[in-house]
Amino acid sequence: MQKSISKFKKYPDVLSVKELSELLSISIKTAYKLLQNDKIKHVMIGGIYRVPKICVLKYLGIK
């Protein structure tokens, strides 16, 4: 578990969809589906998804 948490440290506090997909090891299409279905909390800035890293941790049940 500690190894997987340390993976998060190299990513910024606010993620793009591409970074989200890399972090979770999922496709970009799947990342968009998670966001569109409100599975992971996010914000839209200028029509672009931005995902706070803390929301990803909550989604995974880590925080």
Summary of the structure (lengths in Angstrom):
residues: 63
radius of gyration: 11.0
end to end distance: 12.8
largest distance: 35.4
contacts: 152
relative contact order: 0.20
helix: 52%
strand: 16%
